[in-house]
Amino acid sequence: MRALVTGAGAGIGRTFATALARAGYAVTAVARREDRLAELVAELGPGHDFLAADLATPDGVRTAADRLARGRYTLLVNNAGAAVHGDFAATPLEDSLAQLDLNCRAVVALAHAFLGAAEPGAALVNVSSTLGHTPKPGLSVYSATKAFVTSFSETLWYEQKTRGIHVMALCPGVTATGSQQGDDVPDWLVQTPGEVVRQAMVAVAGRKGPVVVSGRGNAVLTGVARLLPRSAVLSLLGG
């Protein structure tokens, strides 16, 4: 079994890489920083490798897609992503477009490369977010990109199931990582990367989907949000 994990330099991606290695996968870890990747692969031990690539750039996406197309991978975890906080109109356009490139364009390109070479039994996990269900003012582009990832994954789940290939959108909420501590939300809504990945691994093994919201609190919150008027949800999250 071979797995490629993007955004593997830290947080959920690094935890995915570690968990998959323990589960018997040969892992290719992808991220921008070669030093972090080299450290990770050294910890994983023999049989694993890494690819330093910036997936917000065409060259980085092309390099990773080429690896997927010829690597006979059985699992792709599309985890790399970025968020820019602030009012959209006051945010430099380049920052918003970079989010689109990484959160959407790279996900589509790598999913296409993986599925083109995948065989029955393979699985694709696109890491989305609860904000794809409950958009948050101040994270307008990020929320929109995650809504795209969730919808994209749902349609792929339907299209690929006849091939015996499982696709799912993993939707974590606030996760305690180096870039996201969750100090402004209740403790019961904050998960560790380990908690998110453990639930994801169970879901992949059980072929659950097409959408998996990690954490009971997050599942309840997104379920309730579907019943409320959108204006009320936006007011609650924007307050």
Order of alpha helices (4+ residues) and beta strands (2+ residues): beta-alpha-beta-alpha-beta-alpha-beta-alpha-alpha-beta-alpha-beta-alpha-beta-alpha-alpha
